[in-house]
Amino acid sequence: FTMVGCYCLHVIVVLVTSSVATADVQVSDYLHWKKADISAWHQYFPSRALQEENQTNDGAVAAALSVAQGLADSLRRVVWYQAQELDTAQWMMEGTSAQGCVEGISTFMSKAINDEVSAYTDCAADVVPRLNRSSVNLSRIISNYQNAYQRALAGIDSCANTYPNKDSQIRLKSCVESWNRKYFTVANATRGYNAIVSPAMKIFSTVAECAQTAAQNVVDKGWQFLQKLVYCAKLSENIDAQEYQEQVSTGFVNHLTLLDLVYQIQQAQTVNDEQVSQIEQEMLFYYDLQKRALESYVIESRGSGHYYSQIVGNLSNYYNTVSAMSVEYPSNMGCIPTAISGLSSVARAGSAAALACDQSIVNDTKYLIAKVNDNFAGINIQLPSTGNAAILSCFNQGYIFAEKTILSCFTVTTASFAADYSDVHDSVVRDVATLLGYETNFFGNSSLPCGDSVLRRAYAGAGKILHDLQRCLYINSGTKYNVSNSTLPH
């Protein structure tokens, strides 16, 4: 029985030693994952949001200048039908009493376009200056955020230097959490930047509104021009004015352009917002999974001592049998100490196997997390150029009043990104499924890693120990002792 008492003392010593041995690793991993937590959030949200707004601001300036430069040509395409009708009317009415009438209105549309270009210039005059001021303000916000991000990472390192001793872990974690809160306070303030709520896009909307007004006015004047042509036709001796009016009216309707620039922007933003929201939900789900699977795990810090105690617990019936035999068989021939030592070896082998499985799962988890992070990093690099920046680039192509030209351009521009993301999504889904399996079967409970395999071997080894004990007792006493009972696992 004394030997069993020594065994218990041995277990206690092993557990304490293991706990001390893993303490430094626990702190190191805790600091690593706290910084990784901040870096992941930085990558997924604030950095991308600010980069997107920066690209939107630059794109808005370029688009505003492009619209102003190409507005006259775009407006001429709106009334292309009127220009063709003017040429036709001049040919048909040449040499008739209507010729002077037609010549008198030949500059009507050119003047209308020039007037609307001038009106647009006044309407959108403050857009570029406002965008420039917005850019300056955005630069300040980006600088403040980047400083907060870098300070948080450096601050966490300083916490480790300030509280290096194991007995200061409570103060260390308090210091780290303080820097964590400071960072997220600044980071969360940037979440207001997105495809719908964009200061630069709000300013640029003036361009779309002013241009749309100009186009609508030109269309209205284009109809007035056609009515003037019909009036001139009535002065011609060889033209059926009624038939000509019906022809002109039908042609005008067929060539009428939908001038819905503001609506197209809103539609494109809605499409982008739905796509980005889906991606962000996946990022958030993965981000929370990463925190649960790794940060919580390393804080709990399971090590060889933890698994040793679990193996011993599962072998308790074997230990109890040996303990009972130490009372029933008061001999100093070494059978009992040998059995206790053998069970300890089995427990150590089992805990080593469990720890190896633990480390394999953790390493694979870290690999998968790095892989998913890389996938999302690639997506985050592309995302800023697929939203408002893509919409604005469509304005740079000119001839902005073609039917649904902005929306269709945006759809085509973002199609390749959608294809790329589909591949990434499939890969992430597979990896996250594996991580969720680890969380459920490993991180989420206290069971042994690879428990079935580990315990089968442990039970087999312990069974042999009892067999050897029975043989030892028989050899030394000539008596067959019962060293098993019906409660032992099989």
Backbone torsions as a table, in degrees:
resi	resn	phi	psi	omega
1	PHE	NA	-30.2	177.7
2	THR	-62.3	-38.0	-180.0
3	MET	-64.5	-35.2	177.4
4	VAL	-65.1	-38.7	176.4
5	GLY	-61.5	-39.8	176.5
6	CYS	-63.6	-39.4	178.5
7	TYR	-59.8	-45.0	-179.9
8	CYS	-60.8	-41.8	178.4
9	LEU	-62.5	-39.2	179.1
10	HIS	-61.0	-43.1	179.4
11	VAL	-61.8	-44.3	-179.7
12	ILE	-61.2	-43.9	-179.9
13	VAL	-62.2	-42.7	-180.0
14	VAL	-61.1	-45.3	-178.0
15	LEU	-63.6	-44.1	-179.8
16	VAL	-65.1	-44.0	179.9
17	THR	-61.5	-43.5	179.5
18	SER	-62.1	-41.5	-179.0
19	SER	-62.4	-43.1	179.4
20	VAL	-66.3	-39.6	-176.3
21	ALA	-65.0	-30.3	-176.6
22	THR	-93.6	-3.6	-174.6
23	ALA	-62.8	-46.0	-178.4
24	ASP	-64.0	-41.0	178.3
25	VAL	-62.1	-39.7	-179.3
26	GLN	-60.8	-47.3	179.9
27	VAL	-63.7	-43.8	-179.7
28	SER	-60.7	-46.1	179.1
29	ASP	-66.6	-37.6	178.7
30	TYR	-59.4	-47.1	178.9
31	LEU	-64.2	-42.0	-179.0
32	HIS	-60.2	-46.2	-175.5
33	TRP	-77.3	-25.6	173.4
34	LYS	-66.3	-41.1	176.4
35	LYS	-69.3	-37.8	177.8
36	ALA	-64.9	-34.9	177.6
37	ASP	-60.4	-48.5	179.5
38	ILE	-65.0	-42.7	-178.4
39	SER	-64.6	-38.6	179.0
40	ALA	-65.0	-45.3	179.2
41	TRP	-63.6	-40.0	177.2
42	HIS	-57.0	-45.4	-177.3
43	GLN	-69.2	-43.0	-172.0
44	TYR	-75.7	-33.9	-170.3
45	PHE	-126.4	-74.2	-171.3
46	PRO	-59.7	-47.8	-177.3
47	SER	-60.3	-45.3	179.9
48	ARG	-65.9	-43.2	-178.3
49	ALA	-61.8	-42.8	-179.3
50	LEU	-70.9	-37.7	177.1
51	GLN	-64.1	-40.6	179.2
52	GLU	-63.5	-43.1	179.8
53	GLU	-66.1	-35.9	178.0
54	ASN	-64.2	-44.8	177.3
55	GLN	-65.8	-36.1	178.4
56	THR	-64.2	-42.3	179.9
57	ASN	-63.3	-47.2	178.5
58	ASP	-62.3	-42.7	179.7
59	GLY	-65.3	-34.8	179.9
60	ALA	-67.0	-39.8	177.3
61	VAL	-62.5	-48.1	-179.6
62	ALA	-62.5	-41.8	-178.8
63	ALA	-67.7	-39.4	179.3
64	ALA	-62.5	-43.7	178.5
65	LEU	-66.0	-39.1	-179.8
66	SER	-65.3	-43.3	179.6
67	VAL	-62.3	-44.1	-179.6
68	ALA	-62.3	-41.7	-177.7
69	GLN	-70.2	-36.4	-174.6
70	GLY	-103.1	8.3	-174.3
71	LEU	-61.9	-42.8	-177.8
72	ALA	-60.0	-45.5	178.0
73	ASP	-63.5	-40.9	179.0
74	SER	-62.7	-40.0	179.6
75	LEU	-69.0	-35.3	177.9
76	ARG	-63.7	-32.9	177.2
77	ARG	-70.0	-28.7	178.5
78	VAL	-64.1	-37.7	-177.5
79	VAL	-111.0	33.9	177.5
80	TRP	-59.9	-37.5	179.3
81	TYR	-62.0	-41.6	179.8
82	GLN	-63.0	-38.9	179.0
83	ALA	-64.1	-41.3	178.0
84	GLN	-65.3	-40.5	179.5
85	GLU	-66.1	-34.8	177.4
86	LEU	-63.6	-45.9	178.6
87	ASP	-60.2	-43.1	179.9
88	THR	-64.1	-44.2	-178.4
89	ALA	-64.9	-40.5	179.1
90	GLN	-62.4	-37.4	178.8
91	TRP	-71.3	-43.5	-177.0
92	MET	-69.8	-34.2	-172.3
93	MET	-101.1	3.5	178.2
94	GLU	-62.8	132.2	178.7
95	GLY	81.0	3.2	177.3
96	THR	-105.8	174.6	179.4
97	SER	-69.4	-9.1	179.7
98	ALA	-91.7	-5.3	-175.0
99	GLN	-60.2	-44.3	-179.2
100	GLY	-63.3	-37.5	178.4
101	CYS	-61.4	-45.3	-179.1
102	VAL	-65.5	-44.7	179.6
103	GLU	-61.3	-31.4	-178.8
104	GLY	-68.7	-23.3	-179.6
105	ILE	-109.5	9.3	-174.6
106	SER	-64.0	-25.3	-179.4
107	THR	-100.9	6.8	-175.3
108	PHE	-58.9	-48.7	-176.4
109	MET	-72.4	-36.2	177.3
110	SER	-61.0	-43.1	178.5
111	LYS	-65.9	-40.0	179.3
112	ALA	-61.2	-42.6	179.1
113	ILE	-65.2	-45.1	179.3
114	ASN	-61.3	-39.7	179.0
115	ASP	-63.3	-41.3	-178.0
116	GLU	-72.7	-33.7	174.9
117	VAL	-63.0	-42.7	178.2
118	SER	-63.7	-43.4	179.2
119	ALA	-64.6	-38.6	178.1
120	TYR	-63.2	-42.8	-179.7
121	THR	-56.8	-42.3	177.7
122	ASP	-69.1	-41.5	-176.6
123	CYS	-62.5	-40.8	-175.4
124	ALA	-105.1	19.8	-173.3
125	ALA	-60.8	-33.9	-174.1
126	ASP	-94.5	3.9	-175.0
127	VAL	-64.3	-54.7	-177.8
128	VAL	-63.5	-44.9	175.3
129	PRO	-57.5	-40.6	178.8
130	ARG	-66.1	-39.3	177.6
131	LEU	-64.8	-37.9	177.9
132	ASN	-64.1	-40.9	177.6
133	ARG	-66.7	-39.4	178.0
134	SER	-63.0	-36.5	178.8
135	SER	-64.1	-40.8	178.2
136	VAL	-62.6	-44.9	179.2
137	ASN	-64.0	-40.3	179.2
138	LEU	-64.6	-40.0	178.1
139	SER	-59.3	-38.9	178.3
140	ARG	-65.7	-43.1	179.7
141	ILE	-63.7	-43.7	179.1
142	ILE	-61.8	-42.9	179.6
143	SER	-62.5	-44.7	179.1
144	ASN	-62.4	-42.2	-179.4
145	TYR	-66.1	-47.9	-179.1
146	GLN	-59.7	-38.3	177.4
147	ASN	-63.6	-42.7	179.1
148	ALA	-63.6	-39.1	179.8
149	TYR	-65.3	-49.0	-179.3
150	GLN	-67.1	-37.8	178.6
151	ARG	-63.7	-37.9	-179.4
152	ALA	-64.3	-44.9	179.4
153	LEU	-64.1	-44.3	178.6
154	ALA	-66.7	-36.8	-179.6
155	GLY	-63.5	-39.9	178.2
156	ILE	-63.5	-40.1	175.7
157	ASP	-62.9	-39.3	-180.0
158	SER	-66.7	-31.5	176.8
159	CYS	-61.3	-42.4	-179.9
160	ALA	-64.0	-36.9	179.2
161	ASN	-73.6	-33.1	-178.4
162	THR	-75.7	-35.0	-178.0
163	TYR	-124.0	71.5	-175.3
164	PRO	-80.2	-17.6	-173.7
165	ASN	-83.7	149.0	-178.1
166	LYS	-65.5	-26.2	-179.6
167	ASP	-81.0	2.6	179.0
168	SER	-110.0	19.5	-173.8
169	GLN	-64.1	-33.6	179.2
170	ILE	-64.0	-45.3	178.3
171	ARG	-68.4	-34.8	177.1
172	LEU	-60.4	-49.0	-178.5
173	LYS	-66.3	-35.0	176.9
174	SER	-63.8	-40.4	178.4
175	CYS	-64.9	-45.5	-179.6
176	VAL	-63.5	-44.4	-179.3
177	GLU	-64.1	-31.9	177.9
178	SER	-63.6	-45.9	177.8
179	TRP	-66.8	-35.0	177.5
180	ASN	-61.3	-45.3	179.9
181	ARG	-65.4	-41.2	179.9
182	LYS	-60.5	-43.1	-179.7
183	TYR	-63.8	-49.8	-174.5
184	PHE	-67.5	-25.9	175.2
185	THR	-62.4	-44.9	178.7
186	VAL	-72.3	-42.7	-176.3
187	ALA	-62.5	-42.3	-176.7
188	ASN	-67.2	-21.9	178.3
189	ALA	-69.0	-18.5	-179.6
190	THR	-87.2	-7.7	-175.5
191	ARG	-66.7	-13.3	178.6
192	GLY	-69.9	-16.3	178.2
193	TYR	-84.0	117.7	175.1
194	ASN	-156.7	-175.8	-173.2
195	ALA	-60.5	-34.3	-176.9
196	ILE	-87.4	-44.4	-177.6
197	VAL	-101.0	88.2	-179.4
198	SER	-129.8	118.3	178.9
199	PRO	-55.2	-43.7	-178.5
200	ALA	-65.1	-41.1	-179.1
201	MET	-68.9	-34.6	177.6
202	LYS	-63.2	-40.9	177.4
203	ILE	-65.7	-44.0	-177.8
204	PHE	-64.3	-25.2	-179.4
205	SER	-56.7	-25.3	175.7
206	THR	-61.3	-39.5	177.8
207	VAL	-60.2	-48.2	-179.2
208	ALA	-62.4	-42.6	-178.9
209	GLU	-65.7	-45.2	-179.2
210	CYS	-66.1	-41.9	179.7
211	ALA	-66.0	-40.1	179.7
212	GLN	-65.4	-39.2	177.0
213	THR	-62.3	-43.5	179.2
214	ALA	-60.7	-44.0	-179.3
215	ALA	-65.5	-41.7	-179.9
216	GLN	-64.3	-39.2	178.0
217	ASN	-64.7	-39.3	178.4
218	VAL	-66.0	-39.2	176.7
219	VAL	-61.9	-44.3	179.0
220	ASP	-61.1	-43.6	179.0
221	LYS	-69.5	-28.9	175.5
222	GLY	-64.3	-38.3	176.1
223	TRP	-67.1	-40.2	176.6
224	GLN	-60.5	-40.6	-179.9
225	PHE	-62.3	-43.0	179.4
226	LEU	-64.0	-36.5	176.7
227	GLN	-64.6	-35.4	177.0
228	LYS	-66.7	-38.5	176.8
229	LEU	-62.6	-40.5	178.2
230	VAL	-62.5	-40.4	177.9
231	TYR	-61.6	-44.0	178.6
232	CYS	-62.3	-38.6	-179.2
233	ALA	-60.4	-32.4	179.9
234	LYS	-65.9	-20.3	179.6
235	LEU	-85.4	-11.6	-177.4
236	SER	-85.6	140.3	-178.1
237	GLU	-77.0	-23.9	-172.2
238	ASN	-113.7	21.5	179.6
239	ILE	-124.7	132.2	174.1
240	ASP	-79.5	102.9	-173.5
241	ALA	-60.7	-38.8	-178.8
242	GLN	-66.0	-46.5	178.8
243	GLU	-63.3	-40.2	179.7
244	TYR	-63.1	-41.2	179.8
245	GLN	-62.8	-43.1	178.9
246	GLU	-63.9	-40.6	179.6
247	GLN	-64.0	-45.4	-179.2
248	VAL	-65.0	-42.6	-179.1
249	SER	-63.3	-43.8	179.1
250	THR	-63.5	-44.1	178.9
251	GLY	-62.7	-37.6	180.0
252	PHE	-63.9	-43.8	179.6
253	VAL	-64.0	-42.1	-178.4
254	ASN	-66.2	-28.0	-177.6
255	HIS	-101.5	5.0	-178.6
256	LEU	-68.4	133.6	-177.7
257	THR	-102.2	141.3	174.6
258	LEU	-77.3	118.6	-173.6
259	LEU	-103.6	63.0	-172.0
260	ASP	-111.7	55.8	-177.2
261	LEU	-60.3	-48.4	-178.3
262	VAL	-61.6	-43.7	179.5
263	TYR	-63.3	-41.3	179.7
264	GLN	-62.7	-40.6	177.1
265	ILE	-60.4	-46.4	-179.6
266	GLN	-62.2	-41.0	179.0
267	GLN	-64.8	-44.5	179.3
268	ALA	-63.5	-40.8	178.3
269	GLN	-64.3	-37.4	178.4
270	THR	-64.0	-44.4	177.5
271	VAL	-60.1	-46.1	-179.4
272	ASN	-65.0	-41.9	-178.6
273	ASP	-62.6	-40.1	178.2
274	GLU	-63.7	-41.7	-179.8
275	GLN	-66.6	-47.0	-178.6
276	VAL	-66.2	-38.7	179.5
277	SER	-61.2	-40.7	178.0
278	GLN	-62.8	-44.4	179.8
279	ILE	-65.0	-42.4	-179.5
280	GLU	-64.1	-37.6	177.7
281	GLN	-62.9	-39.3	177.5
282	GLU	-67.0	-39.8	178.0
283	MET	-63.8	-43.6	179.5
284	LEU	-63.5	-43.2	178.9
285	PHE	-60.3	-46.3	-180.0
286	TYR	-66.8	-41.1	179.8
287	TYR	-58.7	-45.5	178.6
288	ASP	-66.0	-38.1	177.5
289	LEU	-62.2	-42.9	178.6
290	GLN	-59.4	-44.8	-180.0
291	LYS	-62.3	-44.5	-178.0
292	ARG	-67.0	-46.0	-171.9
293	ALA	-72.2	-33.3	-173.6
294	LEU	-110.9	-54.0	-175.3
295	GLU	-62.1	-47.9	179.3
296	SER	-63.0	-38.4	-178.9
297	TYR	-63.7	-48.2	-175.4
298	VAL	-70.7	-27.3	175.8
299	ILE	-67.1	-40.7	177.3
300	GLU	-71.0	-32.0	172.4
301	SER	50.1	75.7	173.8
302	ARG	-81.4	134.6	-178.9
303	GLY	-133.2	-165.3	-176.4
304	SER	-63.8	-35.1	178.3
305	GLY	-61.7	-39.4	179.1
306	HIS	-62.1	-45.0	-177.9
307	TYR	-75.0	-31.3	176.7
308	TYR	-60.7	-45.6	-179.5
309	SER	-65.7	-33.9	178.2
310	GLN	-67.7	-42.1	178.4
311	ILE	-63.5	-44.7	178.7
312	VAL	-58.9	-41.7	178.5
313	GLY	-61.7	-40.6	179.3
314	ASN	-71.0	-21.7	178.6
315	LEU	-99.6	17.1	-173.2
316	SER	-58.8	-38.1	179.4
317	ASN	-63.0	-36.6	177.9
318	TYR	-66.9	-44.6	177.9
319	TYR	-62.9	-40.2	180.0
320	ASN	-63.9	-38.0	178.6
321	THR	-63.8	-45.4	178.4
322	VAL	-63.5	-40.4	179.1
323	SER	-61.9	-43.0	179.2
324	ALA	-63.5	-39.1	-179.9
325	MET	-67.4	-28.5	179.4
326	SER	-66.9	-26.3	176.9
327	VAL	-84.6	-41.5	-176.5
328	GLU	-72.5	-27.0	-174.9
329	TYR	-122.9	79.3	-177.6
330	PRO	-75.2	76.4	-177.8
331	SER	-126.8	152.7	177.5
332	ASN	-110.3	29.2	-177.3
333	MET	-84.9	0.8	173.0
334	GLY	94.7	-0.9	-178.3
335	CYS	-65.0	-46.8	-176.9
336	ILE	-66.2	-49.8	178.1
337	PRO	-57.6	-37.9	179.1
338	THR	-64.3	-40.2	179.3
339	ALA	-65.6	-43.2	179.2
340	ILE	-62.4	-43.7	178.6
341	SER	-62.6	-39.4	179.5
342	GLY	-64.7	-42.4	178.0
343	LEU	-63.9	-38.2	177.5
344	SER	-62.7	-39.2	177.6
345	SER	-64.8	-40.4	177.4
346	VAL	-62.4	-43.2	-179.9
347	ALA	-64.2	-41.5	179.1
348	ARG	-64.9	-41.5	178.5
349	ALA	-63.6	-40.9	178.6
350	GLY	-65.3	-42.9	179.4
351	SER	-66.7	-35.6	177.6
352	ALA	-65.1	-40.7	178.3
353	ALA	-65.8	-41.2	178.2
354	ALA	-64.7	-41.4	179.9
355	LEU	-66.0	-38.9	177.7
356	ALA	-62.5	-41.3	177.0
357	CYS	-65.4	-42.1	175.7
358	ASP	-53.6	-52.0	-176.9
359	GLN	-65.1	-35.6	177.7
360	SER	-64.3	-43.2	178.9
361	ILE	-65.2	-44.6	-179.8
362	VAL	-62.5	-44.5	179.6
363	ASN	-63.3	-41.2	178.2
364	ASP	-67.0	-36.3	177.1
365	THR	-62.5	-46.0	179.1
366	LYS	-62.9	-39.7	178.3
367	TYR	-62.7	-46.5	-178.7
368	LEU	-65.3	-38.2	178.6
369	ILE	-64.5	-43.0	177.4
370	ALA	-62.6	-38.9	179.9
371	LYS	-65.8	-46.4	179.0
372	VAL	-64.2	-41.1	177.4
373	ASN	-58.9	-42.5	178.8
374	ASP	-63.4	-41.2	178.0
375	ASN	-61.1	-47.1	-179.9
376	PHE	-69.2	-31.4	177.4
377	ALA	-62.4	-42.9	177.4
378	GLY	-62.4	-40.0	177.9
379	ILE	-65.8	-41.9	-178.4
380	ASN	-66.6	-27.3	175.6
381	ILE	-67.8	-36.8	-177.6
382	GLN	-82.2	-33.1	-171.9
383	LEU	-54.0	-44.9	-176.8
384	PRO	-58.3	-27.3	-177.9
385	SER	-92.5	1.2	-177.7
386	THR	-103.6	-3.9	-178.2
387	GLY	-101.9	-117.4	-178.4
388	ASN	-59.6	-35.6	179.7
389	ALA	-60.7	-38.8	178.1
390	ALA	-68.3	-39.7	177.9
391	ILE	-61.0	-45.8	-177.7
392	LEU	-66.0	-35.1	179.6
393	SER	-62.7	-26.7	178.5
394	CYS	-68.3	-28.9	176.6
395	PHE	-69.3	-26.8	-178.5
396	ASN	-72.4	-13.0	-178.6
397	GLN	-80.4	-8.6	177.6
398	GLY	78.4	178.8	179.5
399	TYR	46.1	56.5	-167.9
400	ILE	-77.9	-5.5	-175.5
401	PHE	-99.8	7.7	173.6
402	ALA	-64.5	152.3	-172.7
403	GLU	-60.5	120.4	177.3
404	LYS	54.6	28.8	-174.5
405	THR	-65.5	-37.5	-178.8
406	ILE	-69.0	-46.5	-178.2
407	LEU	-65.1	-44.0	-179.7
408	SER	-68.2	-37.6	176.3
409	CYS	-61.2	-44.4	179.5
410	PHE	-61.9	-42.9	-179.2
411	THR	-61.0	-44.0	179.3
412	VAL	-66.9	-42.3	-177.4
413	THR	-61.6	-38.1	-175.5
414	THR	-92.2	-1.7	-177.7
415	ALA	-63.4	-40.3	-178.7
416	SER	-66.3	-37.7	177.0
417	PHE	-63.2	-42.4	179.7
418	ALA	-59.6	-38.9	178.7
419	ALA	-67.1	-44.1	178.2
420	ASP	-61.4	-44.3	-177.4
421	TYR	-66.4	-33.2	178.2
422	SER	-59.4	-41.8	177.7
423	ASP	-65.3	-44.8	179.2
424	VAL	-62.1	-43.2	-179.2
425	HIS	-57.6	-45.7	-179.3
426	ASP	-61.8	-41.3	179.4
427	SER	-66.2	-44.1	-179.3
428	VAL	-63.9	-41.1	180.0
429	VAL	-58.9	-43.2	179.4
430	ARG	-63.8	-46.0	-177.6
431	ASP	-68.0	-39.8	179.6
432	VAL	-66.8	-35.4	176.7
433	ALA	-60.7	-40.8	177.0
434	THR	-64.2	-44.4	179.4
435	LEU	-63.0	-39.9	177.8
436	LEU	-64.3	-36.5	175.8
437	GLY	-62.5	-42.7	176.5
438	TYR	-62.1	-41.2	-178.7
439	GLU	-63.1	-45.3	-177.8
440	THR	-68.7	-45.4	-172.3
441	ASN	-92.1	-10.5	-175.2
442	PHE	-134.6	-66.4	-176.4
443	PHE	-66.9	-30.6	-172.9
444	GLY	-85.4	0.6	178.3
445	ASN	-150.0	179.6	-175.2
446	SER	-103.0	15.1	-178.0
447	SER	-71.5	162.1	179.3
448	LEU	-70.9	136.5	171.4
449	PRO	-64.7	137.3	-177.1
450	CYS	53.0	39.0	-170.0
451	GLY	-56.9	-43.3	-177.6
452	ASP	-59.8	-48.5	-178.5
453	SER	-66.1	-44.8	-178.0
454	VAL	-62.3	-46.4	-176.5
455	LEU	-71.5	-34.7	176.5
456	ARG	-58.0	-45.2	179.6
457	ARG	-68.0	-37.8	-179.9
458	ALA	-65.9	-44.1	178.8
459	TYR	-63.8	-39.9	178.6
460	ALA	-63.5	-43.4	179.3
461	GLY	-65.9	-41.7	180.0
462	ALA	-67.5	-36.4	177.0
463	GLY	-61.4	-39.1	177.7
464	LYS	-66.6	-36.1	178.2
465	ILE	-60.6	-45.0	179.2
466	LEU	-66.0	-38.0	176.4
467	HIS	-61.2	-46.1	179.9
468	ASP	-64.5	-35.6	178.8
469	LEU	-64.3	-44.4	178.7
470	GLN	-60.4	-42.6	178.6
471	ARG	-63.6	-41.8	-178.8
472	CYS	-63.3	-45.0	-179.7
473	LEU	-63.9	-39.7	179.6
474	TYR	-65.5	-44.5	-178.0
475	ILE	-63.5	-37.4	-175.4
476	ASN	-85.6	-20.0	-175.3
477	SER	-126.0	-14.5	-175.8
478	GLY	74.4	7.6	-177.9
479	THR	-113.5	138.0	176.7
480	LYS	-88.8	109.6	178.6
481	TYR	-93.7	144.0	176.2
482	ASN	-83.3	107.4	-177.3
483	VAL	-110.8	23.8	174.5
484	SER	-135.7	161.6	174.6
485	ASN	-144.7	167.3	-172.4
486	SER	-69.3	-11.9	-177.8
487	THR	-88.7	-6.6	-179.3
488	LEU	-66.5	143.3	176.8
489	PRO	-66.0	153.8	178.1
490	HIS	-124.0	NA	NA
